[in-house]
Amino acid sequence: MPLFRHPALLAVLLLLPTELAQAQAGAPDSAPPAVAQRDLMDLLAKVLGNTPKTVVDSNPPLVLSILPAFSVNPAYGVLFGVATTALVRLGPPPETSASTAGVTVSYTTKQQFNVVARANIFGPRNEFLFQGDWRYLDTSQPTYGLGPAQPEELEDNLEFRLIRLYQTLFRPVSGQVLAGIGYHLNNYYDIVDPKAEQGLPSPLVDYNDGRIVTRMFSSGLSLNMAFDSRDSPIYATRGYYVTGSFRTFPTWLGSDTEWQSFQADFRTYTPVWRRTVFAVWATTWFTFGTPPYLELPAIGWDTYQRSGRGYPQGRVRGENQIYLEGEYRVTLSPDGFWGAAAFVNLLSTSDPATGSFKKVNTGAGLGLRIKLNKRSTTNITLDYAVGQEGASGLFLGTGEAF
């Protein structure tokens, strides 16, 4: 299962008692490299006059981190904040995977205030997996209406606050296959629609049959499955990752309307030759009934908000979406410090009138990678991508997009 990710650029690690080791228990130790691996932690150690560690406890009982958060994204501009993370094992290795939890508090140059907490907790000997995703967002986001990417002149910059409470409990059913149930709550409130207030045509008002909406509430249950054979959840070089989630939001649980959704995620990683990997990410996101406007499938609203590089978050929205991305990753230097990536993504959103998938929006870009932590295989990622209808952007963060 994916571990907690954060938008940190520089990390100041408080190690108890050692540096971050492998992110997942049971992963086989790699053979000693011909060239010693190097990361930003090594450079920081030299600046501070310390000797970089070459021998590290592979199963530390607890690791705590405090990380200055800094990232760039067209949806929020520049983000500043603080991220705290904890890594711990609740049972004996290698039978027990590492559990992670973290909180990020941030503020952006578009005056957005965000508090995001995530947890990925494995029980002793992986007898269960608990995942949590809790958020408070005081944010703004342009919307352009439903369907494929629309011209920029149709932009309507919504403002809203969001309280999100997601929690899912998984149990193993066979081998690496997990199944689980979950509860999901989204409360959008204090919604401000500038175009509606000015009496102009608004995508939000059109979707709600001419009504001005200031609140949207969804509360529902889910059935989930997952399969994960990746060699690393942070920087995979081989294996598969598959998830599926069916969610229902009945009015008897408090939802404004009756609706359902189905989301599926498939990822595969294939080594091409030495120090290169070709990764593929495919997702489907379908809705049924009458979901609130801000609950409709939208680019960049996946769990870790990494889909659709080349488009700002929420730039493309519709009742149903199909997404495909391929990325070629290469480690440029033998010590693993420098890397690069090239990627292409394809997005098809259902036509609001017919429900058919008539058009494909494309995005593409290039990226630079700098090794932040060689033991967790975490990279700083700097990507520039271009989409359609004038969309483009610089994306800076940590961890691969998928």
Buried (B, 14 or more C-beta within 10 A) or exposed (E): BBBBBBBBBEBEBEBEEBBBBBBBBEBEEEEEEEEEBBBBBBEBBEEEEEEBBEEBEBBBEEBBBEBEBBBBBBBBEBBBBBBBBBBBBBBEEBBBBBBBBBBBBBBBEBEBBBBBBBBBBBBEEBEBBBBBBBBBBBBBBBBBBBBBBBEEEBBBEBBBBBBBBBBBBBEBEEEBEBBBEBBBBBBBEEBEBBBBEEEEEBBBBBBBEEEEBEEBBBBBBBBBBBBBBBBBBBBBBEBBBBBBBBBBBBEEBEBBBBBBBBBBBBBBBEEEEEBBBEBBBBBBBBBEEBBBBBBBBBBBBBBBBBBBBBBBBBBBBBBBBBBBBBBBBBBEEBBBBBBEBBBBBBBBBBBBEEEEBEEEBEBBBEBBBBBBBBBBBBBBBBBBBBBBBEBBBBBBBBBBBB
